[in-house]
Amino acid sequence: MVSSWLRCFKLGCRKSTSTVGPDRNKGKDGVAEGEGFIRKFRWEEIEVVTNDFSRVIGRGGFSNVYLANLSGSQGAVKIHAGSYRLNQVFRQELDILLRLRHDNIVKLLGYCDDLDEGAMVFEYVPNGNLQEKLHDSELLPWKTRIAIAFQLAQAVEYLHEKCSLQIVHGDIKPSNVLLDECFNCKLCDFGSAKMGFSSTVKPPSCSKQVMVGSPGYTDPHYLRTGLASKKNDVYSLGVIMLELVTGMKAFCPVREQLLTSIVAPCLRDIDEHGAAEKVAALVDPRLCGEFDLEEARALLLIAALCLHQSLTVRPSASQIIKNIKEKINSMDLQGKDSLPIATI
């Protein structure tokens, strides 16, 4: 079972420190009363827990992440660069994170908004991210890949269908999928997320528009229209499923092609009778045959639907989960609401 929530921590217990309760209307993934409160830090406390920002563990375009010591347990502190526009991004991301509670979404423990440089304190997820583990380091076993695909789909389903205000993440990619000590996934980085569909993104042709998403994972429909929707996330999820099966990156620098372009011709034939060799040819050769052929076929077919040009053909996150439960038996998922364990 996925690790339970980190216990609420205490730091110096200053009277000026306050807590903010999480959103109470989150369905089955909401926390019970009295649990999961978000702590409001003072900037001096942020400096103390990070040891004056001494150890960087992650970098983004407009933020750095530092290792933190939270009274005996580790945490991660994300510091946003200070500017009016980036402060707006920080506020938007914080507003969304305050509403979220799901095993496969990185947990917000606290925040600080005393200065222009906003700070968010997260649980520490010790095993790096999916980009590193799938492409740059050790070999992920087949069952671990299936579990990650399922867990990530559950995180997307929660955002799209189980939050009081539905959320589009907007930047789902392997580097935003953290892995814990058991290789369970934690979706992170909600800086591009949109909540409640209250606003529409301007088309990319606008000169001042900042693009949402990342090359290789961004929905072509969004690139054409600039309109954000849940199906943008479904597309990105489909790309990650292709990566999990093939072991290839979303963009192949050798061929100078997108993975979707390389694999697309092959996906058209894999559901035909006698297509076993075509399916096997798409699976990551580093697995050396240690995978289930029918599971690979099922995941590739689900990915193909996620990547379909027509938004209406693309499945919802709940439909993706249903398909995985029906077609992938080795995880023994049928009839279970609990998450599978991703072990290695």
N, C-alpha and C positions, 0 to 999 in steps of 0.2 A: 504494500500500500504506500502511496505517496506520503512523504513525511508530513506530519501535522504542523500546524502553524507554529512559528517560533513564539515562545512565551513573551508576554509584554515585559520590557526591561525597565530598570530604574537607573538613573544616572544622577548622582549628586542631589536629587530630590529638592530642587529649588522651588520655592513657592510660586515664583513667577511663571513656571512651566505649566502649560495647559494641555488638555487632550481634546481631540475632536472625534466624535462618534462616527462610525461608518454609516453609509446609507442603509436603512432598514428594509428597503423594498427590493431585495435582490433574489427572491425565490429560494431554492434549496441551497444555493451556494452562499447565502448570507450568514454572518456569524451570529452566535447567540448573544443576548444582552449581557453586557459587562465584558465581552471579549473583543479583541482586535481594535482597540482605540488607537487613534493616531496621535502621536506626541508632537507638540509644537516646541521646537528647540530655540534657544537663544544662540546667536552667532558665536559667542564665546564657548558654548558647549560643543558646537560643531568643530571648532578649532581643537578642543580638547580630545574629542573622540577620534579625530583623524590625525592626532599628533602633529598639528600644524600642517596638515595636507602633505605628509611626508611620503606616502606610498601611493602612486597612481596605479590603478588596476584596469583602467579603461579610458579611452578617449573617443569623443565624438566631434562632429563638426563645430558645435557651439557649447560643448560641455566636457568636463573631466569627471572621472569616477575614482574615488579614493577609498582605500581600506579603512574601516573604522573599528574601534574596540568599544563594544557596548556592554560594559560591566561583565566581562568574562566571555561574551559571545561576540562573533564578528558580524559586521554589517558593511554596507557599501553606501557611500555618500556621493551623490551626483550634484555637481556644482555647475549651474548655468552661468555663462558669461553675461556680464551686465550691459544691457542696452534696453531702450524702451521696447523695441520689437521683441527681443528675446525674453524680456520680462513678461510680455503678453503670452509667449509660448509657454513659459514656465507656469503661469497662472492657469492656462488652459489644460496643460498636462496634469497639474496638481488637482484641478477640479475633477478630472476624469478618474485619476487614481484613488481619490478619496471615496469613490463609489464602488470600487472593485474588491471582491473577495473570491478568489478561485485558486485551487491547488496548482493550476498550470499557468498562473499569471504571477509575476514577481510581486512580493508583498511589500507595500509601503508601510514603514514603521513610524516615520515622522517627517517633519519638514521645518524649514526656517525661511521666513520671508522678511527678516529684519533689514537686509541690505539689497542693493540692486542685483547682486549675485544670489539668486535663489538656490536653496539647498534642499534636496530630498534624500531621506535616509531609508534604505531598503534592506531587506534580508540579504545576507551574503549567500550567493549561489556558487559553490566552490569548484565546479568542474568545467569552467569555461563556457564556450558557446558551440552551437551545432556547426557553424562554419569551420571552426578549428578542428573539431572532433571528426567531422565527416571528410574534410578535404586536406587538412594539414597535419594530422597526427595519427593516432592509433586507428585500427579498423573497427568500425561499429558492427556488431553481429546483426544478422537479419532480424531477429525478434526484437532487438532494441530499436531498430529502424521502424518496424511496424508500430511498436508502442509509442514512439515519438510522434508518428503521423496521427495516431488516434488521439493522443493527448493534446496535440496542437489543434486538431479539429474541435475538441471539446472546449478549448479556450476560446476559439473563434465563435462557436455556438453560444457560449455564455455572453460574449460581447454583443453578438447580433440579435439574440433572441431572449436572453434571460436577465438583462439589465433593465432597470426602470426606464432609463433613457438609452436607447440602442446606440451602440458605438461601432464605428468603422476605424480599425487600427491604422490603416494607410501606409504601413511600411513593414509588412511581414516578410522577413528574410532570415536565413540561418544565423547571422550574427546578432539578431535580436531574439534568438531562442536560446536562453541559458539552460545549462544542465546541472542538476544537483549531484550529490555523491552517488545516487543510484541511477543516474542518467535519466531521471524524469525531467520533463521540459518545463520551463518558466518563460512565458512570453514577456518581453520587456520593451521599453522605449515607446511611450505613447505621445511623443512630441509632435507627430503628424496626425494624431487621431482626431476624429470628429464625432461629436455626440449629439444625438437627437435629430440629426439632419436639419438643423435650424438654419444652416447657411450652405451655400453652393460655392464650390471652388471655381474661380474664374478660369476660362480656357487657357492652356499653356502658352498660347500666342501672345498673351498680355506680357509686356516687357518686365513688369515688376513682380509677376507671379513667381513665387518660390515653389518648385515642383515638389509634389508629395511622392514618396516611394523611391525605389532604387533601381538602377538599370538591371534588366533581366528579370525583375520581379513585378515591375509596374504593368498594370493592365493596359493593353493597347487601346481599349475603349476609353479609358481615362485620358490617355495621351491625345486621343482624337477630340474628345469633348470637354475635358476638364471637369467633368461631373463625377463626384465621389459617390460610391454606393457600396453595399455589402459585397457585391459580386467582384469588386476590386480585390478584396481580401481573399475571396474564394480563388481567384486567379493566382494570387501569390502562393496560396496554400498548394495549388496544383503544381506550381514550379518546384516547391520544396519536395513534394512527393516524388517528382521525377528525379530530383537529386538523390533522394534516399534510395531509390531503386537503382539508378544508373551509377551513382558515385561521381557523376560529372558536375562541374560547376555551372551556374546559371548562364555564364558567358564563357565560352571556350576561347582563350587567347590564341591558341595554335591555329584554329580554323577561323578565328575572328567571326564566330557565329554564336547566336543565342542557343541555349540548350533546347528551347522549344522548337526552333527551326531545324535543328539536327534530328530530333526524335520524332517530330510530327509525321513524316511520311511512314515511319514504322508503326505508329500507333493506330493507323487506319486498318491494319491487317491482323492485329493480335487477337481479335475476338473470333477469327475464323477457325474452322476445324483444321487441325494439323499445323497450327501456328506456334507450336511449342518451341521450335528452334528460333523463331523470331523473338519470342519473349525472352528466352535464355540469352540471346545475343545482346539484349538491352540491359541486363542485370550487371551490376558492378563486378568486373572480373576478379577483383581482389577478394571476393567472397569465396572463390574457388569452388563453386557449386553448392556451398552451404546456405541454401535458401529453398523455399517452397515455390515451385513453378506456378501453381494456381494462385497463390497469394500475390506473387509478383504480377501476374496477369491482372488480378483484381485491382491492385493498387494503380497500375498503369491505366486501366480503363477509367477508374475514378478520376485520376489526374487529367485524362483526356477530356472528360466532361467539365472539369473545373476550368480548363483552358479554352473551351469552346468560344468561338467568336460571338455567338449570340448569348446575351446575358440571360435570356429566359431559359436556355438549355442548361446553363450552369446550375448545379445543385446548390441548395442551401447547406449550411454547416450541419444541421440536424440530419439532412438526407445523406450527407457524406458519412456521418457517424453510423447511420442505419446500414448503409452499404458495407462499411467495414465490418460491422457486427455480423452481417448476414454472410459475407463472402470470405472472411478471414477467420479460420477456425482455431488456429494454433494458440491464439491468445486467450481462448475460452471466455469470450466477452459476452456471449448471448445471454440476455436476461439480467445483466448486471449493470447497476448504476455506478459502481465504483470504478476507479481508474485502474488500468493495468499497470503493473510494475515494470519499468524499463531497467533491466539489469544488464550487466556486461561481465 
